[in-house]
Amino acid sequence: MNEVIFLVEETVEGGYQARALGHSIHTQDDSLPELREQVRDAVHCHFDADALPALIRLHFVREEVLTP
């Protein structure tokens, strides 16, 4: 496997959450630098050392609601 992709969204409480596409990996934290470390740790816990992906990609999703 070359990479694992995470969708990153802001939470209602003010932090961030990240969930991997195609894998049961989910983590959250209060700031982006801390979230990045949490994602790295979660990937290392989820995969064996010989199966670690070469890249971890963070895809940021932002939702905005507009009224007419």
mmCIF file as Biopython writes it, N, C-alpha, C and O atoms, coordinates in Angstrom:
data_model
#
loop_
_atom_site.group_PDB
_atom_site.id
_atom_site.type_symbol
_atom_site.label_atom_id
_atom_site.label_alt_id
_atom_site.label_comp_id
_atom_site.label_asym_id
_atom_site.label_entity_id
_atom_site.label_seq_id
_atom_site.pdbx_PDB_ins_code
_atom_site.Cartn_x
_atom_site.Cartn_y
_atom_site.Cartn_z
_atom_site.occupancy
_atom_site.B_iso_or_equiv
_atom_site.auth_seq_id
_atom_site.auth_asym_id
_atom_site.pdbx_PDB_model_num
ATOM 1   N N  . MET A ? 1  ? 0.849   -1.176 0.000  1.0 0.0 1  A 1 
ATOM 2   C CA . MET A ? 1  ? 0.000   0.000  0.000  1.0 0.0 1  A 1 
ATOM 3   C C  . MET A ? 1  ? 0.891   1.234  0.000  1.0 0.0 1  A 1 
ATOM 4   O O  . MET A ? 1  ? 1.841   1.335  0.776  1.0 0.0 1  A 1 
ATOM 5   N N  . ASN A ? 2  ? 0.565   2.170  -0.886 1.0 0.0 2  A 1 
ATOM 6   C CA . ASN A ? 2  ? 1.372   3.376  -1.002 1.0 0.0 2  A 1 
ATOM 7   C C  . ASN A ? 2  ? 0.942   4.492  -0.073 1.0 0.0 2  A 1 
ATOM 8   O O  . ASN A ? 2  ? 1.780   5.232  0.442  1.0 0.0 2  A 1 
ATOM 9   N N  . GLU A ? 3  ? -0.380  4.621  0.149  1.0 0.0 3  A 1 
ATOM 10  C CA . GLU A ? 3  ? -0.846  5.727  0.980  1.0 0.0 3  A 1 
ATOM 11  C C  . GLU A ? 3  ? -2.164  5.392  1.653  1.0 0.0 3  A 1 
ATOM 12  O O  . GLU A ? 3  ? -2.899  4.506  1.218  1.0 0.0 3  A 1 
ATOM 13  N N  . VAL A ? 4  ? -2.443  6.116  2.716  1.0 0.0 4  A 1 
ATOM 14  C CA . VAL A ? 4  ? -3.735  6.059  3.374  1.0 0.0 4  A 1 
ATOM 15  C C  . VAL A ? 4  ? -4.248  7.500  3.414  1.0 0.0 4  A 1 
ATOM 16  O O  . VAL A ? 4  ? -3.505  8.430  3.727  1.0 0.0 4  A 1 
ATOM 17  N N  . ILE A ? 5  ? -5.536  7.665  3.089  1.0 0.0 5  A 1 
ATOM 18  C CA . ILE A ? 5  ? -6.127  8.997  3.000  1.0 0.0 5  A 1 
ATOM 19  C C  . ILE A ? 5  ? -7.088  9.198  4.160  1.0 0.0 5  A 1 
ATOM 20  O O  . ILE A ? 5  ? -7.924  8.342  4.448  1.0 0.0 5  A 1 
ATOM 21  N N  . PHE A ? 6  ? -6.956  10.343 4.822  1.0 0.0 6  A 1 
ATOM 22  C CA . PHE A ? 6  ? -7.842  10.719 5.917  1.0 0.0 6  A 1 
ATOM 23  C C  . PHE A ? 6  ? -8.674  11.924 5.510  1.0 0.0 6  A 1 
ATOM 24  O O  . PHE A ? 6  ? -8.154  12.879 4.933  1.0 0.0 6  A 1 
ATOM 25  N N  . LEU A ? 7  ? -9.965  11.876 5.811  1.0 0.0 7  A 1 
ATOM 26  C CA . LEU A ? 7  ? -10.817 13.050 5.694  1.0 0.0 7  A 1 
ATOM 27  C C  . LEU A ? 7  ? -10.755 13.786 7.019  1.0 0.0 7  A 1 
ATOM 28  O O  . LEU A ? 7  ? -10.999 13.189 8.067  1.0 0.0 7  A 1 
ATOM 29  N N  . VAL A ? 8  ? -10.435 15.066 6.991  1.0 0.0 8  A 1 
ATOM 30  C CA . VAL A ? 8  ? -10.303 15.883 8.196  1.0 0.0 8  A 1 
ATOM 31  C C  . VAL A ? 8  ? -11.404 16.928 8.193  1.0 0.0 8  A 1 
ATOM 32  O O  . VAL A ? 8  ? -11.584 17.656 7.217  1.0 0.0 8  A 1 
ATOM 33  N N  . GLU A ? 9  ? -12.141 16.994 9.298  1.0 0.0 9  A 1 
ATOM 34  C CA . GLU A ? 9  ? -13.233 17.955 9.439  1.0 0.0 9  A 1 
ATOM 35  C C  . GLU A ? 9  ? -13.138 18.644 10.789 1.0 0.0 9  A 1 
ATOM 36  O O  . GLU A ? 9  ? -12.646 18.071 11.761 1.0 0.0 9  A 1 
ATOM 37  N N  . GLU A ? 10 ? -13.612 19.876 10.837 1.0 0.0 10 A 1 
ATOM 38  C CA . GLU A ? 10 ? -13.726 20.570 12.112 1.0 0.0 10 A 1 
ATOM 39  C C  . GLU A ? 10 ? -14.915 19.995 12.868 1.0 0.0 10 A 1 
ATOM 40  O O  . GLU A ? 10 ? -15.934 19.657 12.265 1.0 0.0 10 A 1 
ATOM 41  N N  . THR A ? 11 ? -14.787 19.882 14.183 1.0 0.0 11 A 1 
ATOM 42  C CA . THR A ? 11 ? -15.889 19.386 14.991 1.0 0.0 11 A 1 
ATOM 43  C C  . THR A ? 11 ? -16.709 20.560 15.512 1.0 0.0 11 A 1 
ATOM 44  O O  . THR A ? 11 ? -16.244 21.700 15.527 1.0 0.0 11 A 1 
ATOM 45  N N  . VAL A ? 12 ? -17.915 20.272 15.933 1.0 0.0 12 A 1 
ATOM 46  C CA . VAL A ? 12 ? -18.792 21.298 16.487 1.0 0.0 12 A 1 
ATOM 47  C C  . VAL A ? 12 ? -18.182 21.893 17.751 1.0 0.0 12 A 1 
ATOM 48  O O  . VAL A ? 12 ? -18.363 23.076 18.038 1.0 0.0 12 A 1 
ATOM 49  N N  . GLU A ? 13 ? -17.456 21.066 18.506 1.0 0.0 13 A 1 
ATOM 50  C CA . GLU A ? 13 ? -16.852 21.504 19.762 1.0 0.0 13 A 1 
ATOM 51  C C  . GLU A ? 13 ? -15.631 22.385 19.554 1.0 0.0 13 A 1 
ATOM 52  O O  . GLU A ? 13 ? -15.150 22.997 20.508 1.0 0.0 13 A 1 
ATOM 53  N N  . GLY A ? 14 ? -15.115 22.466 18.328 1.0 0.0 14 A 1 
ATOM 54  C CA . GLY A ? 14 ? -13.996 23.341 18.056 1.0 0.0 14 A 1 
ATOM 55  C C  . GLY A ? 14 ? -12.689 22.653 17.722 1.0 0.0 14 A 1 
ATOM 56  O O  . GLY A ? 14 ? -11.713 23.338 17.416 1.0 0.0 14 A 1 
ATOM 57  N N  . GLY A ? 15 ? -12.622 21.348 17.766 1.0 0.0 15 A 1 
ATOM 58  C CA . GLY A ? 15 ? -11.400 20.635 17.411 1.0 0.0 15 A 1 
ATOM 59  C C  . GLY A ? 15 ? -11.482 20.092 15.998 1.0 0.0 15 A 1 
ATOM 60  O O  . GLY A ? 15 ? -12.180 20.636 15.143 1.0 0.0 15 A 1 
ATOM 61  N N  . TYR A ? 16 ? -10.757 19.009 15.770 1.0 0.0 16 A 1 
ATOM 62  C CA . TYR A ? 16 ? -10.714 18.379 14.454 1.0 0.0 16 A 1 
ATOM 63  C C  . TYR A ? 16 ? -10.849 16.875 14.624 1.0 0.0 16 A 1 
ATOM 64  O O  . TYR A ? 16 ? -10.436 16.303 15.634 1.0 0.0 16 A 1 
ATOM 65  N N  . GLN A ? 17 ? -11.440 16.246 13.605 1.0 0.0 17 A 1 
ATOM 66  C CA . GLN A ? 17 ? -11.506 14.788 13.583 1.0 0.0 17 A 1 
ATOM 67  C C  . GLN A ? 17 ? -10.994 14.314 12.231 1.0 0.0 17 A 1 
ATOM 68  O O  . GLN A ? 17 ? -11.139 15.003 11.221 1.0 0.0 17 A 1 
ATOM 69  N N  . ALA A ? 18 ? -10.396 13.132 12.226 1.0 0.0 18 A 1 
ATOM 70  C CA . ALA A ? 18 ? -9.861  12.545 11.007 1.0 0.0 18 A 1 
ATOM 71  C C  . ALA A ? 18 ? -10.286 11.093 10.950 1.0 0.0 18 A 1 
ATOM 72  O O  . ALA A ? 18 ? -10.190 10.363 11.937 1.0 0.0 18 A 1 
ATOM 73  N N  . ARG A ? 19 ? -10.764 10.677 9.768  1.0 0.0 19 A 1 
ATOM 74  C CA . ARG A ? 19 ? -11.116 9.269  9.578  1.0 0.0 19 A 1 
ATOM 75  C C  . ARG A ? 19 ? -10.543 8.785  8.262  1.0 0.0 19 A 1 
ATOM 76  O O  . ARG A ? 19 ? -10.595 9.480  7.248  1.0 0.0 19 A 1 
ATOM 77  N N  . ALA A ? 20 ? -10.001 7.592  8.295  1.0 0.0 20 A 1 
ATOM 78  C CA . ALA A ? 20 ? -9.342  7.015  7.130  1.0 0.0 20 A 1 
ATOM 79  C C  . ALA A ? 20 ? -10.368 6.433  6.170  1.0 0.0 20 A 1 
ATOM 80  O O  . ALA A ? 20 ? -11.376 5.864  6.589  1.0 0.0 20 A 1 
ATOM 81  N N  . LEU A ? 21 ? -10.102 6.582  4.890  1.0 0.0 21 A 1 
ATOM 82  C CA . LEU A ? 21 ? -10.946 5.974  3.865  1.0 0.0 21 A 1 
ATOM 83  C C  . LEU A ? 21 ? -10.493 4.527  3.664  1.0 0.0 21 A 1 
ATOM 84  O O  . LEU A ? 21 ? -9.322  4.272  3.385  1.0 0.0 21 A 1 
ATOM 85  N N  . GLY A ? 22 ? -11.414 3.594  3.806  1.0 0.0 22 A 1 
ATOM 86  C CA . GLY A ? 22 ? -11.106 2.193  3.576  1.0 0.0 22 A 1 
ATOM 87  C C  . GLY A ? 22 ? -10.471 1.467  4.740  1.0 0.0 22 A 1 
ATOM 88  O O  . GLY A ? 22 ? -10.141 0.286  4.624  1.0 0.0 22 A 1 
ATOM 89  N N  . HIS A ? 23 ? -10.291 2.143  5.860  1.0 0.0 23 A 1 
ATOM 90  C CA . HIS A ? 23 ? -9.712  1.527  7.049  1.0 0.0 23 A 1 
ATOM 91  C C  . HIS A ? 23 ? -10.480 2.011  8.268  1.0 0.0 23 A 1 
ATOM 92  O O  . HIS A ? 23 ? -11.038 3.108  8.259  1.0 0.0 23 A 1 
ATOM 93  N N  . SER A ? 24 ? -10.511 1.216  9.292  1.0 0.0 24 A 1 
ATOM 94  C CA . SER A ? 24 ? -11.229 1.606  10.506 1.0 0.0 24 A 1 
ATOM 95  C C  . SER A ? 24 ? -10.288 2.358  11.451 1.0 0.0 24 A 1 
ATOM 96  O O  . SER A ? 24 ? -9.965  1.886  12.541 1.0 0.0 24 A 1 
ATOM 97  N N  . ILE A ? 25 ? -9.862  3.533  11.003 1.0 0.0 25 A 1 
ATOM 98  C CA . ILE A ? 25 ? -8.992  4.389  11.797 1.0 0.0 25 A 1 
ATOM 99  C C  . ILE A ? 25 ? -9.692  5.728  11.965 1.0 0.0 25 A 1 
ATOM 100 O O  . ILE A ? 25 ? -10.097 6.350  10.982 1.0 0.0 25 A 1 
ATOM 101 N N  . HIS A ? 26 ? -9.836  6.168  13.203 1.0 0.0 26 A 1 
ATOM 102 C CA . HIS A ? 26 ? -10.480 7.446  13.499 1.0 0.0 26 A 1 
ATOM 103 C C  . HIS A ? 26 ? -9.776  8.063  14.689 1.0 0.0 26 A 1 
ATOM 104 O O  . HIS A ? 26 ? -9.461  7.372  15.658 1.0 0.0 26 A 1 
ATOM 105 N N  . THR A ? 27 ? -9.526  9.367  14.619 1.0 0.0 27 A 1 
ATOM 106 C CA . THR A ? 27 ? -8.905  10.059 15.737 1.0 0.0 27 A 1 
ATOM 107 C C  . THR A ? 27 ? -9.357  11.510 15.741 1.0 0.0 27 A 1 
ATOM 108 O O  . THR A ? 27 ? -9.893  12.008 14.750 1.0 0.0 27 A 1 
ATOM 109 N N  . GLN A ? 28 ? -9.139  12.175 16.848 1.0 0.0 28 A 1 
ATOM 110 C CA . GLN A ? 28 ? -9.499  13.591 16.948 1.0 0.0 28 A 1 
ATOM 111 C C  . GLN A ? 28 ? -8.593  14.283 17.941 1.0 0.0 28 A 1 
ATOM 112 O O  . GLN A ? 28 ? -7.985  13.649 18.803 1.0 0.0 28 A 1 
ATOM 113 N N  . ASP A ? 29 ? -8.513  15.612 17.804 1.0 0.0 29 A 1 
ATOM 114 C CA . ASP A ? 29 ? -7.724  16.408 18.735 1.0 0.0 29 A 1 
ATOM 115 C C  . ASP A ? 29 ? -8.160  17.856 18.626 1.0 0.0 29 A 1 
ATOM 116 O O  . ASP A ? 29 ? -8.972  18.211 17.773 1.0 0.0 29 A 1 
ATOM 117 N N  . ASP A ? 30 ? -7.605  18.697 19.510 1.0 0.0 30 A 1 
ATOM 118 C CA . ASP A ? 30 ? -8.015  20.094 19.588 1.0 0.0 30 A 1 
ATOM 119 C C  . ASP A ? 30 ? -7.350  20.999 18.561 1.0 0.0 30 A 1 
ATOM 120 O O  . ASP A ? 30 ? -7.921  22.026 18.195 1.0 0.0 30 A 1 
ATOM 121 N N  . SER A ? 31 ? -6.158  20.647 18.085 1.0 0.0 31 A 1 
ATOM 122 C CA . SER A ? 31 ? -5.449  21.500 17.135 1.0 0.0 31 A 1 
ATOM 123 C C  . SER A ? 31 ? -4.906  20.656 15.988 1.0 0.0 31 A 1 
ATOM 124 O O  . SER A ? 31 ? -4.770  19.438 16.111 1.0 0.0 31 A 1 
ATOM 125 N N  . LEU A ? 32 ? -4.599  21.307 14.881 1.0 0.0 32 A 1 
ATOM 126 C CA . LEU A ? 32 ? -4.076  20.580 13.724 1.0 0.0 32 A 1 
ATOM 127 C C  . LEU A ? 32 ? -2.713  19.939 13.982 1.0 0.0 32 A 1 
ATOM 128 O O  . LEU A ? 32 ? -2.517  18.791 13.583 1.0 0.0 32 A 1 
ATOM 129 N N  . PRO A ? 33 ? -1.764  20.616 14.624 1.0 0.0 33 A 1 
ATOM 130 C CA . PRO A ? 33 ? -0.488  19.940 14.897 1.0 0.0 33 A 1 
ATOM 131 C C  . PRO A ? 33 ? -0.666  18.685 15.757 1.0 0.0 33 A 1 
ATOM 132 O O  . PRO A ? 33 ? -0.023  17.665 15.510 1.0 0.0 33 A 1 
ATOM 133 N N  . GLU A ? 34 ? -1.533  18.760 16.758 1.0 0.0 34 A 1 
ATOM 134 C CA . GLU A ? 34 ? -1.785  17.585 17.601 1.0 0.0 34 A 1 
ATOM 135 C C  . GLU A ? 34 ? -2.524  16.500 16.823 1.0 0.0 34 A 1 
ATOM 136 O O  . GLU A ? 34 ? -2.263  15.312 17.014 1.0 0.0 34 A 1 
ATOM 137 N N  . LEU A ? 35 ? -3.441  16.900 15.952 1.0 0.0 35 A 1 
ATOM 138 C CA . LEU A ? 35 ? -4.162  15.920 15.135 1.0 0.0 35 A 1 
ATOM 139 C C  . LEU A ? 35 ? -3.200  15.180 14.211 1.0 0.0 35 A 1 
ATOM 140 O O  . LEU A ? 35 ? -3.316  13.967 14.035 1.0 0.0 35 A 1 
ATOM 141 N N  . ARG A ? 36 ? -2.264  15.898 13.629 1.0 0.0 36 A 1 
ATOM 142 C CA . ARG A ? 36 ? -1.287  15.245 12.750 1.0 0.0 36 A 1 
ATOM 143 C C  . ARG A ? 36 ? -0.514  14.167 13.505 1.0 0.0 36 A 1 
ATOM 144 O O  . ARG A ? 36 ? -0.292  13.079 12.974 1.0 0.0 36 A 1 
ATOM 145 N N  . GLU A ? 37 ? -0.108  14.457 14.724 1.0 0.0 37 A 1 
ATOM 146 C CA . GLU A ? 37 ? 0.597   13.454 15.532 1.0 0.0 37 A 1 
ATOM 147 C C  . GLU A ? 37 ? -0.320  12.287 15.876 1.0 0.0 37 A 1 
ATOM 148 O O  . GLU A ? 37 ? 0.117   11.136 15.852 1.0 0.0 37 A 1 
ATOM 149 N N  . GLN A ? 38 ? -1.575  12.560 16.193 1.0 0.0 38 A 1 
ATOM 150 C CA . GLN A ? 38 ? -2.545  11.500 16.495 1.0 0.0 38 A 1 
ATOM 151 C C  . GLN A ? 38 ? -2.749  10.593 15.275 1.0 0.0 38 A 1 
ATOM 152 O O  . GLN A ? 38 ? -2.847  9.374  15.414 1.0 0.0 38 A 1 
ATOM 153 N N  . VAL A ? 39 ? -2.810  11.190 14.091 1.0 0.0 39 A 1 
ATOM 154 C CA . VAL A ? 39 ? -2.981  10.407 12.858 1.0 0.0 39 A 1 
ATOM 155 C C  . VAL A ? 39 ? -1.768  9.501  12.656 1.0 0.0 39 A 1 
ATOM 156 O O  . VAL A ? 39 ? -1.924  8.315  12.361 1.0 0.0 39 A 1 
ATOM 157 N N  . ARG A ? 40 ? -0.574  10.044 12.810 1.0 0.0 40 A 1 
ATOM 158 C CA . ARG A ? 40 ? 0.634   9.215  12.665 1.0 0.0 40 A 1 
ATOM 159 C C  . ARG A ? 40 ? 0.626   8.056  13.653 1.0 0.0 40 A 1 
ATOM 160 O O  . ARG A ? 40 ? 0.904   6.917  13.280 1.0 0.0 40 A 1 
ATOM 161 N N  . ASP A ? 41 ? 0.312   8.342  14.902 1.0 0.0 41 A 1 
ATOM 162 C CA . ASP A ? 41 ? 0.266   7.293  15.925 1.0 0.0 41 A 1 
ATOM 163 C C  . ASP A ? 41 ? -0.783  6.242  15.587 1.0 0.0 41 A 1 
ATOM 164 O O  . ASP A ? 41 ? -0.531  5.046  15.733 1.0 0.0 41 A 1 
ATOM 165 N N  . ALA A ? 42 ? -1.963  6.681  15.135 1.0 0.0 42 A 1 
ATOM 166 C CA . ALA A ? 42 ? -3.039  5.739  14.801 1.0 0.0 42 A 1 
ATOM 167 C C  . ALA A ? 42 ? -2.640  4.840  13.631 1.0 0.0 42 A 1 
ATOM 168 O O  . ALA A ? 42 ? -2.943  3.647  13.638 1.0 0.0 42 A 1 
ATOM 169 N N  . VAL A ? 43 ? -1.971  5.395  12.641 1.0 0.0 43 A 1 
ATOM 170 C CA . VAL A ? 43 ? -1.520  4.587  11.494 1.0 0.0 43 A 1 
ATOM 171 C C  . VAL A ? 43 ? -0.487  3.563  11.947 1.0 0.0 43 A 1 
ATOM 172 O O  . VAL A ? 43 ? -0.534  2.409  11.522 1.0 0.0 43 A 1 
ATOM 173 N N  . HIS A ? 44 ? 0.441   3.969  12.798 1.0 0.0 44 A 1 
ATOM 174 C CA . HIS A ? 44 ? 1.453   3.031  13.299 1.0 0.0 44 A 1 
ATOM 175 C C  . HIS A ? 44 ? 0.830   1.927  14.139 1.0 0.0 44 A 1 
ATOM 176 O O  . HIS A ? 44 ? 1.320   0.798  14.143 1.0 0.0 44 A 1 
ATOM 177 N N  . CYS A ? 45 ? -0.248  2.244  14.852 1.0 0.0 45 A 1 
ATOM 178 C CA . CYS A ? 45 ? -0.931  1.212  15.646 1.0 0.0 45 A 1 
ATOM 179 C C  . CYS A ? 45 ? -1.752  0.275  14.770 1.0 0.0 45 A 1 
ATOM 180 O O  . CYS A ? 45 ? -1.891  -0.906 15.088 1.0 0.0 45 A 1 
ATOM 181 N N  . HIS A ? 46 ? -2.291  0.783  13.680 1.0 0.0 46 A 1 
ATOM 182 C CA . HIS A ? 46 ? -3.202  0.001  12.832 1.0 0.0 46 A 1 
ATOM 183 C C  . HIS A ? 46 ? -2.458  -0.969 11.912 1.0 0.0 46 A 1 
ATOM 184 O O  . HIS A ? 46 ? -2.933  -2.081 11.681 1.0 0.0 46 A 1 
ATOM 185 N N  . PHE A ? 47 ? -1.317  -0.569 11.394 1.0 0.0 47 A 1 
ATOM 186 C CA . PHE A ? 47 ? -0.578  -1.383 10.422 1.0 0.0 47 A 1 
ATOM 187 C C  . PHE A ? 47 ? 0.647   -2.014 11.074 1.0 0.0 47 A 1 
ATOM 188 O O  . PHE A ? 47 ? 1.258   -1.440 11.976 1.0 0.0 47 A 1 
ATOM 189 N N  . ASP A ? 48 ? 0.990   -3.199 10.600 1.0 0.0 48 A 1 
ATOM 190 C CA . ASP A ? 48 ? 2.254   -3.816 10.999 1.0 0.0 48 A 1 
ATOM 191 C C  . ASP A ? 48 ? 3.399   -3.013 10.388 1.0 0.0 48 A 1 
ATOM 192 O O  . ASP A ? 48 ? 3.203   -2.293 9.409  1.0 0.0 48 A 1 
ATOM 193 N N  . ALA A ? 49 ? 4.583   -3.136 10.961 1.0 0.0 49 A 1 
ATOM 194 C CA . ALA A ? 49 ? 5.732   -2.350 10.509 1.0 0.0 49 A 1 
ATOM 195 C C  . ALA A ? 49 ? 6.045   -2.585 9.033  1.0 0.0 49 A 1 
ATOM 196 O O  . ALA A ? 49 ? 6.436   -1.654 8.329  1.0 0.0 49 A 1 
ATOM 197 N N  . ASP A ? 50 ? 5.876   -3.820 8.559  1.0 0.0 50 A 1 
ATOM 198 C CA . ASP A ? 50 ? 6.190   -4.108 7.158  1.0 0.0 50 A 1 
ATOM 199 C C  . ASP A ? 50 ? 5.058   -3.724 6.203  1.0 0.0 50 A 1 
ATOM 200 O O  . ASP A ? 50 ? 5.216   -3.839 4.987  1.0 0.0 50 A 1 
ATOM 201 N N  . ALA A ? 51 ? 3.922   -3.270 6.733  1.0 0.0 51 A 1 
ATOM 202 C CA . ALA A ? 51 ? 2.783   -2.892 5.892  1.0 0.0 51 A 1 
ATOM 203 C C  . ALA A ? 51 ? 2.427   -1.411 6.005  1.0 0.0 51 A 1 
ATOM 204 O O  . ALA A ? 51 ? 1.381   -0.989 5.512  1.0 0.0 51 A 1 
ATOM 205 N N  . LEU A ? 52 ? 3.286   -0.617 6.648  1.0 0.0 52 A 1 
ATOM 206 C CA . LEU A ? 52 ? 3.002   0.808  6.794  1.0 0.0 52 A 1 
ATOM 207 C C  . LEU A ? 52 ? 2.930   1.480  5.426  1.0 0.0 52 A 1 
ATOM 208 O O  . LEU A ? 52 ? 3.753   1.200  4.555  1.0 0.0 52 A 1 
ATOM 209 N N  . PRO A ? 53 ? 1.947   2.368  5.230  1.0 0.0 53 A 1 
ATOM 210 C CA . PRO A ? 53 ? 1.880   3.097  3.962  1.0 0.0 53 A 1 
ATOM 211 C C  . PRO A ? 53 ? 3.048   4.075  3.842  1.0 0.0 53 A 1 
ATOM 212 O O  . PRO A ? 53 ? 3.578   4.560  4.842  1.0 0.0 53 A 1 
ATOM 213 N N  . ALA A ? 54 ? 3.434   4.350  2.608  1.0 0.0 54 A 1 
ATOM 214 C CA . ALA A ? 54 ? 4.534   5.285  2.370  1.0 0.0 54 A 1 
ATOM 215 C C  . ALA A ? 54 ? 4.111   6.722  2.642  1.0 0.0 54 A 1 
ATOM 216 O O  . ALA A ? 54 ? 4.933   7.547  3.040  1.0 0.0 54 A 1 
ATOM 217 N N  . LEU A ? 55 ? 2.825   7.029  2.428  1.0 0.0 55 A 1 
ATOM 218 C CA . LEU A ? 55 ? 2.301   8.375  2.621  1.0 0.0 55 A 1 
ATOM 219 C C  . LEU A ? 55 ? 1.024   8.355  3.439  1.0 0.0 55 A 1 
ATOM 220 O O  . LEU A ? 55 ? 0.230   7.417  3.366  1.0 0.0 55 A 1 
ATOM 221 N N  . ILE A ? 56 ? 0.846   9.399  4.210  1.0 0.0 56 A 1 
ATOM 222 C CA . ILE A ? 56 ? -0.432  9.649  4.892  1.0 0.0 56 A 1 
ATOM 223 C C  . ILE A ? 56 ? -0.940  10.968 4.333  1.0 0.0 56 A 1 
ATOM 224 O O  . ILE A ? 56 ? -0.315  12.012 4.517  1.0 0.0 56 A 1 
ATOM 225 N N  . ARG A ? 57 ? -2.069  10.916 3.656  1.0 0.0 57 A 1 
ATOM 226 C CA . ARG A ? 57 ? -2.623  12.110 3.027  1.0 0.0 57 A 1 
ATOM 227 C C  . ARG A ? 57 ? -3.810  12.615 3.847  1.0 0.0 57 A 1 
ATOM 228 O O  . ARG A ? 57 ? -4.714  11.848 4.178  1.0 0.0 57 A 1 
ATOM 229 N N  . LEU A ? 58 ? -3.803  13.904 4.171  1.0 0.0 58 A 1 
ATOM 230 C CA . LEU A ? 58 ? -4.911  14.530 4.885  1.0 0.0 58 A 1 
ATOM 231 C C  . LEU A ? 58 ? -5.707  15.369 3.892  1.0 0.0 58 A 1 
ATOM 232 O O  . LEU A ? 58 ? -5.176  16.294 3.277  1.0 0.0 58 A 1 
ATOM 233 N N  . HIS A ? 59 ? -6.969  15.037 3.747  1.0 0.0 59 A 1 
ATOM 234 C CA . HIS A ? 59 ? -7.870  15.772 2.853  1.0 0.0 59 A 1 
ATOM 235 C C  . HIS A ? 59 ? -8.827  16.564 3.729  1.0 0.0 59 A 1 
ATOM 236 O O  . HIS A ? 59 ? -9.645  15.982 4.442  1.0 0.0 59 A 1 
ATOM 237 N N  . PHE A ? 60 ? -8.732  17.885 3.682  1.0 0.0 60 A 1 
ATOM 238 C CA . PHE A ? 60 ? -9.539  18.743 4.533  1.0 0.0 60 A 1 
ATOM 239 C C  . PHE A ? 60 ? -10.888 19.018 3.881  1.0 0.0 60 A 1 
ATOM 240 O O  . PHE A ? 60 ? -10.965 19.445 2.729  1.0 0.0 60 A 1 
ATOM 241 N N  . VAL A ? 61 ? -11.951 18.763 4.647  1.0 0.0 61 A 1 
ATOM 242 C CA . VAL A ? 61 ? -13.318 18.976 4.185  1.0 0.0 61 A 1 
ATOM 243 C C  . VAL A ? 61 ? -13.906 20.108 5.011  1.0 0.0 61 A 1 
ATOM 244 O O  . VAL A ? 61 ? -13.875 20.073 6.241  1.0 0.0 61 A 1 
ATOM 245 N N  . ARG A ? 62 ? -14.434 21.094 4.339  1.0 0.0 62 A 1 
ATOM 246 C CA . ARG A ? 62 ? -15.026 22.230 5.047  1.0 0.0 62 A 1 
ATOM 247 C C  . ARG A ? 62 ? -16.412 22.485 4.489  1.0 0.0 62 A 1 
ATOM 248 O O  . ARG A ? 62 ? -16.611 22.571 3.277  1.0 0.0 62 A 1 
ATOM 249 N N  . GLU A ? 63 ? -17.347 22.602 5.385  1.0 0.0 63 A 1 
ATOM 250 C CA . GLU A ? 63 ? -18.732 22.832 4.978  1.0 0.0 63 A 1 
ATOM 251 C C  . GLU A ? 63 ? -19.143 24.232 5.361  1.0 0.0 63 A 1 
ATOM 252 O O  . GLU A ? 63 ? -18.877 24.685 6.474  1.0 0.0 63 A 1 
ATOM 253 N N  . GLU A ? 64 ? -19.797 24.922 4.433  1.0 0.0 64 A 1 
ATOM 254 C CA . GLU A ? 64 ? -20.347 26.236 4.702  1.0 0.0 64 A 1 
ATOM 255 C C  . GLU A ? 64 ? -21.823 26.219 4.338  1.0 0.0 64 A 1 
ATOM 256 O O  . GLU A ? 64 ? -22.213 25.648 3.319  1.0 0.0 64 A 1 
ATOM 257 N N  . VAL A ? 65 ? -22.617 26.829 5.150  1.0 0.0 65 A 1 
ATOM 258 C CA . VAL A ? 65 ? -24.045 26.898 4.902  1.0 0.0 65 A 1 
ATOM 259 C C  . VAL A ? 65 ? -24.398 28.345 4.597  1.0 0.0 65 A 1 
ATOM 260 O O  . VAL A ? 65 ? -24.066 29.250 5.362  1.0 0.0 65 A 1 
ATOM 261 N N  . LEU A ? 66 ? -25.073 28.556 3.477  1.0 0.0 66 A 1 
ATOM 262 C CA . LEU A ? 66 ? -25.496 29.888 3.070  1.0 0.0 66 A 1 
ATOM 263 C C  . LEU A ? 66 ? -27.013 29.947 3.046  1.0 0.0 66 A 1 
ATOM 264 O O  . LEU A ? 66 ? -27.674 28.955 2.739  1.0 0.0 66 A 1 
ATOM 265 N N  . THR A ? 67 ? -27.553 31.087 3.364  1.0 0.0 67 A 1 
ATOM 266 C CA . THR A ? 67 ? -28.992 31.275 3.230  1.0 0.0 67 A 1 
ATOM 267 C C  . THR A ? 67 ? -29.234 32.230 2.066  1.0 0.0 67 A 1 
ATOM 268 O O  . THR A ? 67 ? -28.408 33.106 1.807  1.0 0.0 67 A 1 
ATOM 269 N N  . PRO A ? 68 ? -30.334 32.078 1.372  1.0 0.0 68 A 1 
ATOM 270 C CA . PRO A ? 68 ? -30.606 32.959 0.224  1.0 0.0 68 A 1 
ATOM 271 C C  . PRO A ? 68 ? -30.881 34.390 0.625  1.0 0.0 68 A 1 
ATOM 272 O O  . PRO A ? 68 ? -31.125 35.236 -0.235 1.0 0.0 68 A 1 
#
